[in-house]
Amino acid sequence: MTAPEEGLELIAKTPAERRSTLAIWLSRLEGPQTMGRGPLFWAAVVAVVGAAAIYPLFVDGWTVGNAAYFFVWTFMAMGLGVVWGYCGALSFGQTAFFGLAGYGYGVLTINVGAAYGFTILALVLAVALAGLAALIIGYFMFYGRIKGVFIGIVTLSVTLVFSTFMAQTAGPQWRIGSARLNGFNGMSGMPPLTVPWPGGDLLLFADIPLYYVLLTLTVLCYLGLRMLLNAPFGNVLVAIRENPERAEMLGYDIRVYQLLAFGLGGALAGLSGVLYTAWGQYITPSSMGLTAAALPIVWVAVGGRKDITATLLGTLLVLYVFQTLTIYGSQYALVAMGVLLLLTVLLAPEGVVAILMRGIGRLFSRRQER
Amino acid sequence: MDLLPTAFAVLYQFGDAFAFLVIASAGLAVIFGMMGVINLAHGEFIMCGAYVTVAVARLGVPLPLAILTGALVAGLIGMLIERLIIRHLYHRTLDSIVATWGISLIATQGVLIVLGSTMQGVGTPLGSITVGSLSYSTYRLVLMGMALVLLLGLYLLFYHTRYGVVSRATIQAPHMARALGVDTGRIYSLTFGFGAALAGLAGGLYAPTMTMVPTMGATFIVESFVTVVVGGADIFLGAAPAAAVLAVIRASLTAWQGQLFGQIGLLIAVIIVIRVLPGGLSGWFLRTGR
């Protein structure tokens, strides 16, 4: 796990250098594209996850369900972090995939039911649907070679039109199987995630079991993305962000990498959509409209888009602040989000959490030098 | 007997869609074409223009004057925002877009807090005319005329005035323009304000036909985004022909399946266009012609 190995990987893999695939991937938990390395950092990670794991012992069920709600959004944020922060393609349309997967999960489970763990399959199918939609839209954008600004406009247009479309599906003719789409009021009545269990299925309502499932998923997703971003794939994404022409001259087909990153981002947004729908058994078109679409941008920008850890922490932090402010009225909370976004862009373009993390990192590295 | 009214109905539909696309996108197109900034608060400038127009009109001021007031207020707010925020972000285009989204959030929700969820509007003026068996709103015919006047006015402004020459010089070669003594900062400020004023004008013009809600800007932005994307960077070579082409799509789909399908058709058109013509219509014109 020392630095020189990075260079050796580029040279032909002699038998002596060959390591198991698992070891290679595990070594990528640390690398140039992610902040945080060394035993101290991982001790902090273990401590934070451990604290999160014992958290439900100290608070009531509602608070735990609410904390689970925060975790629901982290996947969409991390996906946007990959697409925007690492790949440099500013997508305003993550909530389209969020909504698509949410509705997909609703339609599938309302029609088929929750028996034999079908909800898990529905989750996978809905996430795949969102990823596929992202790949299709991404194909037109990246193979059309449109540039930064236009990616934002096209994705936002798709989101707004999709949201308007779902909002007008109020009539009884708008049904897929036995699932009514219900227009602006949204779809409800889908079962929560259900795990088949000996002696009665385990229903994951917004409570302690769901909290642990979401915590596990968040940690796995975070670690998985760390490995992916430090893999050659992630390095190429950063190369594209820094200078697309140079990356292309080095022989990479940047369209493929952008497309895959966008597909991954869409699938992760879809995962958030499914989990949101399953969490509250409820999805509406307004969860992907103009206001909703702005929020992931706020989380990722405030956290720090160029580092996945900062994105994750920033998202949780901003969600907490937002919810605290919502008590005074959601309009006030949204104005505060707008101000927060403006101030971040003007004063801390790297992201508040990213700057803090860098400061802490510097503090520790200085102490070690002494 | 039947042919003439049908032809008029088709032309009316087309003209209505064309006018909407031109008027809604002019402000966005000016700011994007001149500065490369996509103003995501475009819808909020439209909303601002509409609100001011209605408020002034209800004081008894004649509607045309009220519309101009709306445009002026939106323009002044635009210049203020350029001074305070956009100015610091010219070298970071993507960040400037994110910042305008922050402004958009603040404006929409701020208006919701201050003025409530709806506001009494003014009725559509000028009544209607009857052609064949159908009646048409005269005001919408006026809007069609306004769209053409707007295009002509923009052309004259950018190609036949000193401001036009200086501003085009500023976008083409900012360093050169500065070396020749142009205050480029002032030009950017004026241009952003002008784009915002055009958005305010759009709001004022459409205010009598719409419900006054803080989110009314959202009705315009998909259409204006689509026009700008299909058009590309040049307003005259791009946005105007784009509006004409898209108006055909929108009018026919709207007549066939309703408003929403008109919008979906526009979206599909834009997705195909970015694959085939990445530079938009103006990029294509510049490559093939001239």
Chai-1 contact restraints between the chains, C-beta under 6 A:
chainA,res_idxA,chainB,res_idxB,connection_type,confidence,min_distance_angstrom,max_distance_angstrom,comment,restraint_id
A,L90,B,L94,contact,1.0,0.0,6.0,A-B,restraint_1
A,F140,B,I271,contact,1.0,0.0,6.0,A-B,restraint_2
A,F140,B,R275,contact,1.0,0.0,6.0,A-B,restraint_3
A,G144,B,I274,contact,1.0,0.0,6.0,A-B,restraint_4
A,G144,B,R275,contact,1.0,0.0,6.0,A-B,restraint_5
A,G144,B,P278,contact,1.0,0.0,6.0,A-B,restraint_6
A,R145,B,P278,contact,1.0,0.0,6.0,A-B,restraint_7
A,I146,B,I274,contact,1.0,0.0,6.0,A-B,restraint_8
A,I146,B,P278,contact,1.0,0.0,6.0,A-B,restraint_9
A,G148,B,L94,contact,1.0,0.0,6.0,A-B,restraint_10
A,V149,B,I38,contact,1.0,0.0,6.0,A-B,restraint_11
A,F150,B,V229,contact,1.0,0.0,6.0,A-B,restraint_12
A,G152,B,I97,contact,1.0,0.0,6.0,A-B,restraint_13
A,I153,B,F225,contact,1.0,0.0,6.0,A-B,restraint_14
A,I153,B,V229,contact,1.0,0.0,6.0,A-B,restraint_15
A,S157,B,V222,contact,1.0,0.0,6.0,A-B,restraint_16
A,S157,B,F225,contact,1.0,0.0,6.0,A-B,restraint_17
A,S157,B,L267,contact,1.0,0.0,6.0,A-B,restraint_18
A,L160,B,V222,contact,1.0,0.0,6.0,A-B,restraint_19
A,V161,B,Q263,contact,1.0,0.0,6.0,A-B,restraint_20
A,V161,B,I264,contact,1.0,0.0,6.0,A-B,restraint_21
A,V161,B,L267,contact,1.0,0.0,6.0,A-B,restraint_22
A,Q168,B,L260,contact,1.0,0.0,6.0,A-B,restraint_23
A,L290,B,A218,contact,1.0,0.0,6.0,A-B,restraint_24
A,A294,B,W101,contact,1.0,0.0,6.0,A-B,restraint_25
A,A294,B,L105,contact,1.0,0.0,6.0,A-B,restraint_26
A,Q331,B,Q109,contact,1.0,0.0,6.0,A-B,restraint_27
A,Q331,B,L112,contact,1.0,0.0,6.0,A-B,restraint_28
A,Q331,B,I113,contact,1.0,0.0,6.0,A-B,restraint_29
A,L334,B,L105,contact,1.0,0.0,6.0,A-B,restraint_30
A,L334,B,Q109,contact,1.0,0.0,6.0,A-B,restraint_31
A,V335,B,I106,contact,1.0,0.0,6.0,A-B,restraint_32
A,V335,B,Q109,contact,1.0,0.0,6.0,A-B,restraint_33
A,V335,B,G110,contact,1.0,0.0,6.0,A-B,restraint_34
A,G338,B,G102,contact,1.0,0.0,6.0,A-B,restraint_35
A,G338,B,L105,contact,1.0,0.0,6.0,A-B,restraint_36
A,G338,B,I106,contact,1.0,0.0,6.0,A-B,restraint_37
A,L341,B,G102,contact,1.0,0.0,6.0,A-B,restraint_38
A,L342,B,A99,contact,1.0,0.0,6.0,A-B,restraint_39
A,L342,B,G102,contact,1.0,0.0,6.0,A-B,restraint_40
A,V345,B,D95,contact,1.0,0.0,6.0,A-B,restraint_41
A,V345,B,V98,contact,1.0,0.0,6.0,A-B,restraint_42
A,V345,B,A99,contact,1.0,0.0,6.0,A-B,restraint_43
A,L346,B,H88,contact,1.0,0.0,6.0,A-B,restraint_44
A,P349,B,D95,contact,1.0,0.0,6.0,A-B,restraint_45
